[in-house]
Amino acid sequence: MTADVVIVGGGPNGLLLACELRLAGVRPMVLERLPERSALSKANGLVGRVVQALDLRGLYTRLADRVGPPEPSPFYQFSGIPLDLRGLHGNPMHVLQVPQARIEQVLDERARELGVEIRRGHEVTALDQDDDAVTLDVHGPEGAYRMRTRYLVGADGGHSLVRKQAGIAFPGTTDETFVSRAGHAVIPDALLAPGTGELDLPGLGMRLRPYAHNRLPAGVFSFAMMPPGSGVHLVAVFEWDRPPVDENTPMTFDELQDSVRRVLGTDLPMHLPAAPGPHLLRRVTGINSRQAETYRAGRVLLLGDAAHVHSAVGGPGLNLGMQDAMNLGWKLAAEVQGWAPPGLLDTYETERAPASRRVLMQTRTQMALMRPGDDITATRDLIAELLDDESNRRRVAALLAGTDIGYDMGHDASHPLLGQWLPDLQTLIAADRTPITERLQAARPVLVDYSEDSAIAATAAGWKDRVDVVAVRPGDASLPTSAVLIRPDGYIAWAAATDSQEQPAHHGLREALTTWFGAAR
């Protein structure tokens, strides 16, 4: 056996999963087809709960290059329709503008710090599994070789070889009428409004907002300075119902300019950046919205784009995939180490597949609302009116952030805190969050107890090898519980009974510990 777990794919999802497994005491190995990390970024930032999740592991500070917790974004958009989140209590929308290349660099460094073996330039060409392991045929820099692993995770993208070799279907739809083009370009400062950065192009008759999907009669135009202050913009254009494009022909800057001209109805005097690259020039024909029929086939599991693909509108990809990784990591580690309760690994799919379905729903909706046409314009006007209502803004923001998903904790679910996300409650749970933070950074389950009830700690004693018990001073006496059990991915699996429930405080704790962390020892 070469490794406990082999992860095929060294992108953000695969690297984060490797970190999670290593924190849990498992030996993962990452096999990446490319010989080195790409300097080009597929994504330009992190959106939604994943920002908080990375903060849970102490990675936010590295990525944001600043100290302190993430702050919610006061603005966002839904299909280019402005979403004003200022003053929204409990605003769930967090945004971190950081290129994917930097995300991969930070995760690669963290994985190596933890002792993960990363083999770049090693491509899996075939796989076969039996009851005990998965056998892989791999081609590396020094030739072909074979290896065995107890579990295999395919994090190898939308065209996943792992998924295909495992025989997992990938149903969904493809919209062939759509073409997007994107590239780095320099837009003259004279065309950018001071203060706002809006594009004020003579003859257009309107200003176009940066960092927004500007819908026009002929398509959608967006632009954003990447990184801020660099003087280089990422320009993107969406078009529908255009003549077929020869995918074998590389995209050129002239092609991007022609597409911009068609959508804007006038020329935009932009030019290639003079600074050293690499500079993006990318064409995508068609939009795939697909989800794997199952996330697991025996000892083979799927992660990220290997399990689901969708439009990139709204930036949900890494939010979805990296949360998949944090959900899967501790469960797969438990299986490898032999203490997983029956069915624990299967909860990866039951918890994360619904999140993927919601992303597919909202991205397809957003893309449909960007299409040209008077009927679409009328629909957008109605949605803009509905978003004037705070409760509607809250629901849409939660949908985009991926915070509207709750997990079934598998036992008495009457307590209102069950299935909630810990960081939303940390200031209430403990006056001093340091002990909790340290354990969650290490991906440990934590039983936080401020009840002064010895029965709670006594009940958890049989799980002391897997669950840390932390006694703290409560941060807010109004919190309707006196103890909480937190899973490694940050979700509350149990909360102590309230006085009104007329049950002992430790009621249900043993069942919750057994459900998620196996039998007592």
N, C-alpha and C positions, 0 to 999 in steps of 0.2 A: 504494500500500500504506500503510494508516494505521498499522499496528503489526506487529511481528514476531509477537506472540501476543496474542490477545484472550481474557480470562478473563471469562466470564459468571457473576457471583455474587461479592459482596463480603463473604462470611462468612469465618470463620477459615481454611477450606481454600483458598479463592480468594486471600485476602490473603497467606497463607504462600507459595503457589506464586508469586505476583507477586514477593515478596522473593527467592525462590530464583532465579528467572529473571534478575532485575536483578543479583544478585550474580555471576551467570555471564556478564554482559555483554549480555543481551538486552533489548529494549524491550517490556515487556508493558503492556497497558492493561486496566484492570478496569472492566467495565460492571455497575452494580448498579441493580436496579429501584427499590429504596426510595430516597427523597430524602435520608435521613440514617440513621445507625446507630440500631438499635433499642436502647432502654434496658432492654428485657426480655430475660432470658437463657433460651435454650433448654437450655443445659447449665450445670452448677454447678461444674465443675472438670475437671481433666485427670487421666487414669488410665492408667498403664502406661508403655511405652517412650517415648511422645511427650514425657513430662516430660524425660527424658534428651536426646531429640533437640533440644528447644528450648534446652536448656543447651548443646548442641553449637554452636548459633548465637549464644549470648550473650543469649538472650531470657528464660531462666529467672529471672535476677536481676531483670529488670523486672517480671515477672509475680508473683514471690514476694515482691518488695520486701525482699529480704535477700541478703547476699553468701554465697557458698559453693555447693558442688554439691548436687544433690538428695539427700535421704536416703530410703531405702526405708521403707515403712509397716509398722509391726509387726502391724497387723490389717487384714483385709478380710473379704469375705463372698462366698459362692457361693449364689445364690438365697436369701439370708437366713440361710444356715448359716454360723456363725462360722468364719473362717479365721485361725488363730493363726500368724503368721509370725515371731514373736520367736525369735531364735537360728537362723533358717534361713540357712545360709551361701549367699551369693549371692542373697539375696532380690530377685526381679525387680520387685516391686510398688512403684511410685512413685505418689504421689497429691499433686496440688496443687489445693487448694480455691480456685478463683477463678472468678467468674461469667463467662459467655461474653461479656457486654457489655464487660468489662474486657479479655478476650483480644482481641476485635476492635479495641478502642481501641489497645492496644499494637502489634498488627500493622499497623493503619492508619498509626500514627505511624512505624513502622519502614519501611513501604513508601514513604511520602512522603519520608523521609530519604534513601532510595536513589534517588529520582527517578521513582517509578512514578506514572503518570497514573491517577487514580481518578475515574470519572464516575458520580456518584450521581444517581438519578432518570432513568436511561437504560435502557430496556427493549428487549431484542432481541425482535422480533416474527416474524422469518423468517430463514432462512439457506439458502445454496446454495453448493456447492463444485465446483471444477473441478480440473484437475491441478496448478494453480499456487497456488491461494489459496481462501479461504472468503469469500463475500460476505454481509454482514449487513444486514438492514433493522432500524433502531433508531428508537425513539421517545423523544425527550428533552424537556427543559423548553421548548425553542424549536421543537419540531415534529419531523417525521420526517426521517431522513437515511440514507444508505447508506455503508458502509465495507467495506474489504477487509483481510484479515489472512492471514498465511502459515499460521498454525495457530489453531484455536479450541479452548478448553477449557471444557466445561460444568461449572461448580461451582454450579449453580443449583438444587440440592435434589432431593428425592425425586420431585417432579412436573416434573422437568427438561424445559423446552421444547427445549433443545439435543439431548437424547437422543431425544426424539420426532421432531424435524425431521431428525435424522441417520438415522432408521429403525432404531435399535438397540432390540431387544426387551428386556423387563424381566421375565423369568419369576420365579415364586416363589409364595408363599402369603399369604393374608390370613385372620387369625383374627377373625371378626366377633363372637365371643361376649364379647369383652373390652372393658371401658370403664375408663379411668383418669381421675381428676380430681386436679388439683393447684392450690394457691393459697397465697399468703402469709397468715399468721395470727399472732395473738398468743395464746400459751398461758399461763395464769396461772403465775407462779413457784411458787405453793404446790403445784402438781401435778408439779413437776420435782424429782427427788431431787438434793440437794446433791452436788457432786463428779462424779457420773456423767451428770447431765442426763436420766436415765431418766424416763419418764412413769409416774407412780404415780396411776392413776385409780381412785377408790373404785368398788367393784362389778365391776371387771374381773378381779380375782383374780391378776394378774401385772403385772410391770413391763415396759414396752416400751422397747427400746433406741433411742437416737437414731442417725441415720446408718445405719439398718439396715432391711431389709424384714422387718417383723414379720408372719408368716403366722398368720392366725386362721381359725376355721371358715367365716366368711362372706367372706373376702378378705384383702387385704394392706394394712397401714397403715405409713406411714413418716413421719418428721418429722426436721428438721434445722435448726438455727439458721443462717440465711444473711443476712449474714455472721456469723461467730462474735462474740458479744458485742452483737449488734444488738438482741436482744430479739424479733426477728421470725423465725418459723419457716416453712420451706417444708413444707407438709403435703400428702401424696399418698396416694391410695387406689386400689387395684386391685379391680375386681369382675368376675365372670364370670356369664354366663347371666342378665343383667338384661334387662328390657323394652327395646325399641329406643329410642334417643334421637334427638330431632329436632336434627340438626346445625345447622339454621338458627337455632335458639334460642341466644342467648348464654348462657354459663355464668354462674351467680350464686353468691354466697357461701352463700346458703341451700342451693343444690344441693350444694355441697361439704360443708356441715354434715350434710345428710341422708345423704350417702354415708358419711361418717365414722361416723354413728350406726348405720347398717346393719352396717358391718364390725366396729365395736367392741362393738355390742350395748348401748351406753349413750351418753348425751350427753357430748360433750367441750366444756366451756365456753370456746370460743375466740372471738375477735372480729377484725375487720379492723384492720390497723395504722393508727394515727393519723398517723404520719409521712407526708410527701409520697411519692407513688409514683414511677414506676408500680409497681403491685402485680399479681402474676401471678394470673390465674384462667384455667385451661386444662382443656379436656376433650378426650380423644383416644379415639375409638371404633375398635376394631380394631387389630391388630398386623400390619404388613406385614413380611415377610421375603423380600426380593427382591435379585437381583444381575443387572446388565446382562450380556447375552449376550456382548458384547465391550466392551472399554474404548476401542476405537478404530475409527473408520470413516473411512478416508482421512486427511484433515487435521483431523478432529474427534476430540477425546479427552474422556473423562469423569473426574470427580474427586469424591471424597466421596460425599454422599448421592445425587448424580446417577448414581453407579455401583453403590451398594448401600444398602439401607435395612434396618433391623432394630429390635428392641426396644432401648430405652435402658437396660435393666437392667444394672447393673455399670459403666455409663459408658464403653462402648467406642467411641462414635461419633467423637469428635475424635481419639482415639488412632489409629484406623484411617485417617480421612480426612487428617489432617495428615502422617502417615507416607507416605500416597500422594503428597502434595505434594512431600515431600523426595525421594522416589524418582523422581518424574517430572521435577522441575525441571531437574536437570543434564543429563538425557538429552534433553529437548526443546531445551534450549539448544544442545547439541552438534549436533542436527539443523539448527537454524536457522543455526548458524555454519558448517556444512558439513564438520565433522570427525568426525561420528558414524560409527562402523563399521557395516556392514550389520546390520540387525536390532536395534540398540541400543534404539530407541524401543519396539519390540515387547516388550522385556523388562519394561517397566512393567507390562503385564498379566500376563505369566507369573510375575512375582515377587509382585505385589500381589493378584491375584485369589484365590490360595490363602489369603491372610491374611483376606480378606473371607469366604470360605467357612467358615473356622474361627469367625469372629465370629458368623455366622448360626447355626452349629451350637450354640455355647455359649449364646447368648442364647435360642434356642428351648428348649434344655434347661432353663435357669434359669426361664423362664416356665412351662414345663410342671410344674416342681417346686413352683411357688407355688399351683397350682390347689387348691381345696378337695377333700377326699376322704380316706378312710381308706387307700386304696392308695397315694396320694401320700405320706401321712404315714409309712407303713412304708418307702417308698423313701428318703425324707429321713433317716429314722433310720439306715438302712444306709449312706448316703453320709456322714453325720456320723461313723460308726464308721470308715469308710475314710479319712477325713481326719485321723484320729488318727495315721496313718502319715506320717512326714516326707516320704518320697518322693512320696506322693500329694499332699500339700499343695504340694510344690514344682511338680509337674506342673500342678496346677490354677492355682496362682499364675502360672505362665508362660503358660498359656492365656489367663487374664484380662488379663495385661499385654501380650500380643501378642509375647512374646519367644521363643515356641516355634517360630517360623518361621525357616528357614535358606534362603539363596539359593544357587542353583546357579551357581558362578562360571565355568562354561563351559570349563574346561580341567582339568588334573590336579588332582583334588579329594582327593588322599590326605593332604594336610597337615591336621592337626586344627584349625588356626586359620581355615581358609578359610570365608568366609561368616559368621564371628562378628562381633559388634557391638563396635566399638573401645572405647567407654567402659568396658566391663567389663574391659578389659585395659590401660588407659592407665597405671595405676600400675606395671604390670610392664614395659611397653614402654620407658618413659623416666623417668629420675630427675627431669628437668625437663620438664614437659608444655607449657610456655608456647609454644614454637615450633609444636608440633602444634596446640594450641588456636587460635592466631591464624589459621592457615591454614584450619582447618575452620570457624571462624566466618565466614570469607570464602567458604565453600562450594567450596574448592579440593581437588582430589585431592592426596594426600600420600604420598610414598614415604619412610618412616621407616627410616633405616639406622644401625645401631650395630655393623656388622660389621667395619669397617676394611678391607673388601674393595673395592678400587677398581673391580672389574668391575661392581658393582651400580650405582654412579652412572654409569659409562660406558655401560651398557646403556640407562639411562633418559635419556641426553642428547638423544636424538631426539624426546623428548616434553616438553622443558623449557618450551615455550609453554603446555602444558596441565597438567603434573604438577610439583609442587614437591618437591624432594628435601631432606630435613632429616636431618642427622647429629646423633645424640644419644648420651648416655651411658645405657646400659641401667638400668632400675629394678630388675630382678630377673634374676639370672643363670640361674635355673631355667626361664625362658621358652623353649620349644622352637623358637626361630628367632632369626635375627640381623637381619632386616629384614622390613617389612610394607608392602604397598601398600593404601592406604585410599581408598575411593571417597568422593565428597562427601557421601553420605548416611550415612557412618560405618561402612560394612561393609568387612571385609578381603577384598580381591580376590586377593591373592597373599601368600605367606609364604616366606621363604628356606628352602631345604632344610636339614634337620637333619644332623648328623654321621652319624647312623645310616642316612640315605638314600643315602649314598655317591654324591652328586651335587654339582656345584659350587653354591655358595650362590645364584648368580643363575639357576639352572635354572628355566625357565618364566616368568621375568619379562618377557621380550620378548613372549611369547604373551599374557600377562595384560594388558600395556599395550596391545597391539593389539586385544584383545577388547573392552576397555572404553573406550579413549581413541583409537582409530583408528590410522592408519598413522604411522610416524615421519616427521619432516620434516628 
